[in-house]
Amino acid sequence: MVNFTPKFIKENKKIIIHETASDYMTTNVVTFKSDQEIMDVTEKIIQKKISGAPVVNNKGEIVGIITEKDCLRVIYDEKYHNLFPNQGKVTNYMSKKVVTVDYNIKINELASLFMKSKFRRYPVLRNGEMVGVISRRDVLKACRKIKKTSWLDSLSVYKDIRMLRILLLGSISGFPWVLIASSLS
């Protein structure tokens, strides 16, 4: 029995399928408490070079998100409008509406979520417990890796299939010039 599967299809085994948030998320997550001073949090965000972080209670449950934008609002009001130095707590500035994702969410679903929202990061939960944070940059890294292994391979497979079709149709219909033309492309 002869196997008619073309060689280029047999060799195309490197396609990455269904990578998830758990494959790319940050697991060493910086967190803040709602009763921390906002200026201390601002300094830590600058020092750690992060754009925001989850705010958790004493049980480790997520109660909010504090971002660079929230901190910028505080500093801007203080400096630009000559208000008294802010001694406020994180709870007064954090976003209390937190959208989370499951650790098994697929990268393509995450990319879609990021494109439809203004969020830059999502806390990642496993059985209701935070196990990491996934950012836009993490998804970009994942997409770059997927593109290199599946998108380019798909193009070469498509080109080979198209070429095979031209050769078969040309030889069946008795047009030897198709063989010459196809060898030029």
BALOBA-1460 file (C-alpha; in Angstrom, 3 decimals):
// residues 185
<rec num="1" residu="m" x="0.000" y="0.000" z="0.000"/>
<rec num="2" residu="v" x="1.332" y="3.421" z="-1.000"/>
<rec num="3" residu="n" x="1.018" y="6.446" z="1.282"/>
<rec num="4" residu="f" x="-0.040" y="9.456" z="-0.806"/>
<rec num="5" residu="t" x="0.512" y="12.036" z="1.943"/>
<rec num="6" residu="p" x="2.886" y="14.640" z="0.474"/>
<rec num="7" residu="k" x="6.297" y="14.920" z="2.127"/>
<rec num="8" residu="f" x="5.796" y="18.583" z="3.108"/>
<rec num="9" residu="i" x="2.642" y="17.720" z="5.064"/>
<rec num="10" residu="k" x="4.365" y="14.872" z="6.936"/>
<rec num="11" residu="e" x="7.220" y="17.165" z="7.983"/>
<rec num="12" residu="n" x="4.952" y="19.944" z="9.287"/>
<rec num="13" residu="k" x="4.717" y="18.705" z="12.899"/>
<rec num="14" residu="k" x="5.965" y="21.838" z="14.724"/>
<rec num="15" residu="i" x="2.630" y="23.702" z="14.945"/>
<rec num="16" residu="i" x="1.918" y="24.971" z="18.465"/>
<rec num="17" residu="i" x="-1.655" y="24.256" z="19.449"/>
<rec num="18" residu="h" x="-3.607" y="25.615" z="22.401"/>
<rec num="19" residu="e" x="-0.965" y="27.345" z="24.486"/>
<rec num="20" residu="t" x="-2.541" y="28.855" z="27.589"/>
<rec num="21" residu="a" x="-2.082" y="31.719" z="30.034"/>
<rec num="22" residu="s" x="-0.227" y="29.395" z="32.392"/>
<rec num="23" residu="d" x="2.502" y="28.955" z="29.763"/>
<rec num="24" residu="y" x="3.339" y="32.697" z="29.619"/>
<rec num="25" residu="m" x="2.077" y="34.376" z="32.800"/>
<rec num="26" residu="t" x="4.270" y="35.988" z="35.441"/>
<rec num="27" residu="t" x="4.111" y="33.904" z="38.599"/>
<rec num="28" residu="n" x="6.211" y="36.107" z="40.884"/>
<rec num="29" residu="v" x="3.527" y="38.779" z="41.177"/>
<rec num="30" residu="v" x="3.974" y="42.101" z="42.954"/>
<rec num="31" residu="t" x="0.854" y="42.786" z="45.023"/>
<rec num="32" residu="f" x="-0.305" y="45.627" z="47.227"/>
<rec num="33" residu="k" x="-2.651" y="45.967" z="50.199"/>
<rec num="34" residu="s" x="-5.610" y="48.326" z="50.135"/>
<rec num="35" residu="d" x="-4.425" y="50.132" z="53.288"/>
<rec num="36" residu="q" x="-0.950" y="50.978" z="51.877"/>
<rec num="37" residu="e" x="-0.062" y="54.611" z="51.266"/>
<rec num="38" residu="i" x="-0.568" y="55.538" z="47.603"/>
<rec num="39" residu="m" x="2.805" y="57.307" z="47.399"/>
<rec num="40" residu="d" x="4.620" y="54.177" z="48.657"/>
<rec num="41" residu="v" x="2.840" y="52.134" z="46.001"/>
<rec num="42" residu="t" x="3.776" y="54.702" z="43.349"/>
<rec num="43" residu="e" x="7.444" y="54.428" z="44.318"/>
<rec num="44" residu="k" x="7.302" y="50.615" z="44.193"/>
<rec num="45" residu="i" x="5.640" y="50.656" z="40.748"/>
<rec num="46" residu="i" x="8.427" y="52.903" z="39.472"/>
<rec num="47" residu="q" x="11.156" y="50.859" z="41.173"/>
<rec num="48" residu="k" x="9.859" y="47.493" z="39.894"/>
<rec num="49" residu="k" x="9.204" y="48.883" z="36.381"/>
<rec num="50" residu="i" x="5.652" y="47.538" z="36.298"/>
<rec num="51" residu="s" x="2.526" y="49.215" z="34.971"/>
<rec num="52" residu="g" x="0.236" y="48.033" z="37.744"/>
<rec num="53" residu="a" x="-0.525" y="45.223" z="40.141"/>
<rec num="54" residu="p" x="-3.349" y="43.446" z="41.951"/>
<rec num="55" residu="v" x="-4.470" y="44.676" z="45.350"/>
<rec num="56" residu="v" x="-5.145" y="41.813" z="47.768"/>
<rec num="57" residu="n" x="-6.672" y="41.465" z="51.236"/>
<rec num="58" residu="n" x="-5.115" y="39.580" z="54.166"/>
<rec num="59" residu="k" x="-6.444" y="36.266" z="52.771"/>
<rec num="60" residu="g" x="-4.709" y="36.886" z="49.424"/>
<rec num="61" residu="e" x="-8.000" y="37.483" z="47.606"/>
<rec num="62" residu="i" x="-8.011" y="40.106" z="44.867"/>
<rec num="63" residu="v" x="-9.962" y="43.224" z="45.862"/>
<rec num="64" residu="g" x="-8.730" y="45.631" z="43.189"/>
<rec num="65" residu="i" x="-6.074" y="46.713" z="40.708"/>
<rec num="66" residu="i" x="-3.802" y="49.737" z="41.059"/>
<rec num="67" residu="t" x="-2.158" y="51.091" z="37.911"/>
<rec num="68" residu="e" x="0.304" y="53.723" z="36.767"/>
<rec num="69" residu="k" x="-2.664" y="55.765" z="35.599"/>
<rec num="70" residu="d" x="-4.187" y="55.745" z="39.096"/>
<rec num="71" residu="c" x="-0.868" y="56.862" z="40.588"/>
<rec num="72" residu="l" x="-0.377" y="59.488" z="37.910"/>
<rec num="73" residu="r" x="-3.750" y="61.003" z="38.790"/>
<rec num="74" residu="v" x="-2.641" y="61.388" z="42.415"/>
<rec num="75" residu="i" x="0.729" y="62.966" z="41.593"/>
<rec num="76" residu="y" x="-0.739" y="65.171" z="38.868"/>
<rec num="77" residu="d" x="-3.396" y="66.568" z="41.211"/>
<rec num="78" residu="e" x="-0.798" y="67.178" z="43.923"/>
<rec num="79" residu="k" x="1.884" y="68.808" z="41.747"/>
<rec num="80" residu="y" x="-0.061" y="70.527" z="38.987"/>
<rec num="81" residu="h" x="-2.982" y="71.809" z="41.053"/>
<rec num="82" residu="n" x="-0.817" y="72.582" z="44.121"/>
<rec num="83" residu="l" x="-2.888" y="70.366" z="46.377"/>
<rec num="84" residu="f" x="-1.578" y="69.153" z="49.714"/>
<rec num="85" residu="p" x="0.709" y="66.111" z="49.542"/>
<rec num="86" residu="n" x="-1.512" y="63.096" z="49.274"/>
<rec num="87" residu="q" x="-1.503" y="60.753" z="52.205"/>
<rec num="88" residu="g" x="-4.316" y="58.629" z="50.794"/>
<rec num="89" residu="k" x="-4.612" y="54.903" z="50.808"/>
<rec num="90" residu="v" x="-4.612" y="52.591" z="47.795"/>
<rec num="91" residu="t" x="-8.282" y="51.758" z="48.401"/>
<rec num="92" residu="n" x="-9.225" y="55.334" z="47.442"/>
<rec num="93" residu="y" x="-7.592" y="55.099" z="43.995"/>
<rec num="94" residu="m" x="-7.625" y="51.459" z="42.905"/>
<rec num="95" residu="s" x="-10.086" y="50.039" z="40.412"/>
<rec num="96" residu="k" x="-12.427" y="47.815" z="42.360"/>
<rec num="97" residu="k" x="-13.868" y="46.114" z="39.299"/>
<rec num="98" residu="v" x="-11.379" y="43.333" z="38.592"/>
<rec num="99" residu="v" x="-11.601" y="41.114" z="35.540"/>
<rec num="100" residu="t" x="-9.705" y="37.861" z="35.898"/>
<rec num="101" residu="v" x="-8.962" y="34.945" z="33.583"/>
<rec num="102" residu="d" x="-8.617" y="31.231" z="34.179"/>
<rec num="103" residu="y" x="-5.127" y="29.744" z="33.917"/>
<rec num="104" residu="n" x="-6.352" y="27.429" z="31.128"/>
<rec num="105" residu="i" x="-7.547" y="30.241" z="28.835"/>
<rec num="106" residu="k" x="-6.010" y="29.900" z="25.379"/>
<rec num="107" residu="i" x="-3.611" y="32.529" z="24.060"/>
<rec num="108" residu="n" x="-5.860" y="33.344" z="21.089"/>
<rec num="109" residu="e" x="-8.763" y="33.994" z="23.484"/>
<rec num="110" residu="l" x="-6.524" y="36.233" z="25.604"/>
<rec num="111" residu="a" x="-5.426" y="38.178" z="22.535"/>
<rec num="112" residu="s" x="-9.081" y="38.732" z="21.675"/>
<rec num="113" residu="l" x="-9.827" y="39.922" z="25.235"/>
<rec num="114" residu="f" x="-6.947" y="42.398" z="25.137"/>
<rec num="115" residu="m" x="-8.046" y="43.756" z="21.752"/>
<rec num="116" residu="k" x="-11.593" y="44.339" z="23.035"/>
<rec num="117" residu="s" x="-10.624" y="46.002" z="26.333"/>
<rec num="118" residu="k" x="-8.420" y="48.751" z="27.719"/>
<rec num="119" residu="f" x="-6.818" y="46.423" z="30.261"/>
<rec num="120" residu="r" x="-3.063" y="45.869" z="30.133"/>
<rec num="121" residu="r" x="-3.049" y="42.837" z="32.410"/>
<rec num="122" residu="y" x="-5.353" y="40.188" z="33.850"/>
<rec num="123" residu="p" x="-4.861" y="38.356" z="37.136"/>
<rec num="124" residu="v" x="-4.811" y="34.619" z="36.423"/>
<rec num="125" residu="l" x="-6.840" y="32.374" z="38.726"/>
<rec num="126" residu="r" x="-6.746" y="28.652" z="39.318"/>
<rec num="127" residu="n" x="-9.625" y="27.311" z="41.410"/>
<rec num="128" residu="g" x="-10.356" y="30.867" z="42.582"/>
<rec num="129" residu="e" x="-6.796" y="31.524" z="43.777"/>
<rec num="130" residu="m" x="-4.433" y="33.949" z="42.038"/>
<rec num="131" residu="v" x="-1.510" y="32.077" z="40.498"/>
<rec num="132" residu="g" x="-0.119" y="34.800" z="38.253"/>
<rec num="133" residu="v" x="-0.687" y="37.800" z="36.015"/>
<rec num="134" residu="i" x="-0.742" y="37.801" z="32.218"/>
<rec num="135" residu="s" x="0.004" y="41.016" z="30.345"/>
<rec num="136" residu="r" x="-0.325" y="42.215" z="26.781"/>
<rec num="137" residu="r" x="3.419" y="41.782" z="26.391"/>
<rec num="138" residu="d" x="3.207" y="38.141" z="27.522"/>
<rec num="139" residu="v" x="0.558" y="37.492" z="24.863"/>
<rec num="140" residu="l" x="2.680" y="39.270" z="22.254"/>
<rec num="141" residu="k" x="5.569" y="36.947" z="23.075"/>
<rec num="142" residu="a" x="3.295" y="33.941" z="22.737"/>
<rec num="143" residu="c" x="1.857" y="35.152" z="19.427"/>
<rec num="144" residu="r" x="5.332" y="35.805" z="18.067"/>
<rec num="145" residu="k" x="6.311" y="32.232" z="18.867"/>
<rec num="146" residu="i" x="3.132" y="30.819" z="17.343"/>
<rec num="147" residu="k" x="3.592" y="32.934" z="14.216"/>
<rec num="148" residu="k" x="7.080" y="31.589" z="13.678"/>
<rec num="149" residu="t" x="6.024" y="27.964" z="13.829"/>
<rec num="150" residu="s" x="2.538" y="27.808" z="12.371"/>
<rec num="151" residu="w" x="1.828" y="30.843" z="10.202"/>
<rec num="152" residu="l" x="4.996" y="30.590" z="8.118"/>
<rec num="153" residu="d" x="4.669" y="26.828" z="7.856"/>
<rec num="154" residu="s" x="1.077" y="27.278" z="6.678"/>
<rec num="155" residu="l" x="2.223" y="29.615" z="3.909"/>
<rec num="156" residu="s" x="4.820" y="27.177" z="2.643"/>
<rec num="157" residu="v" x="2.316" y="24.313" z="2.772"/>
<rec num="158" residu="y" x="-0.211" y="26.420" z="0.856"/>
<rec num="159" residu="k" x="2.402" y="27.310" z="-1.788"/>
<rec num="160" residu="d" x="3.404" y="23.653" z="-2.171"/>
<rec num="161" residu="i" x="-0.238" y="22.536" z="-2.485"/>
<rec num="162" residu="r" x="-0.910" y="25.240" z="-5.078"/>
<rec num="163" residu="m" x="2.175" y="24.175" z="-7.043"/>
<rec num="164" residu="l" x="1.146" y="20.511" z="-6.890"/>
<rec num="165" residu="r" x="-2.314" y="21.430" z="-8.183"/>
<rec num="166" residu="i" x="-0.843" y="23.361" z="-11.130"/>
<rec num="167" residu="l" x="1.428" y="20.450" z="-12.000"/>
<rec num="168" residu="l" x="-1.372" y="17.884" z="-11.782"/>
<rec num="169" residu="l" x="-3.859" y="19.933" z="-13.792"/>
<rec num="170" residu="g" x="-1.256" y="20.726" z="-16.417"/>
<rec num="171" residu="s" x="-0.157" y="17.140" z="-16.879"/>
<rec num="172" residu="i" x="-3.729" y="15.790" z="-16.890"/>
<rec num="173" residu="s" x="-4.903" y="18.303" z="-19.479"/>
<rec num="174" residu="g" x="-1.828" y="17.693" z="-21.647"/>
<rec num="175" residu="f" x="-0.176" y="21.088" z="-21.288"/>
<rec num="176" residu="p" x="3.572" y="20.495" z="-20.863"/>
<rec num="177" residu="w" x="4.154" y="24.284" z="-20.753"/>
<rec num="178" residu="v" x="2.583" y="24.266" z="-17.264"/>
<rec num="179" residu="l" x="5.542" y="22.243" z="-16.044"/>
<rec num="180" residu="i" x="7.971" y="24.828" z="-17.438"/>
<rec num="181" residu="a" x="5.990" y="27.805" z="-16.072"/>
<rec num="182" residu="s" x="5.644" y="26.229" z="-12.649"/>
<rec num="183" residu="s" x="9.365" y="25.579" z="-12.390"/>
<rec num="184" residu="l" x="9.976" y="29.313" z="-12.901"/>
<rec num="185" residu="s" x="7.938" y="30.400" z="-9.861"/>
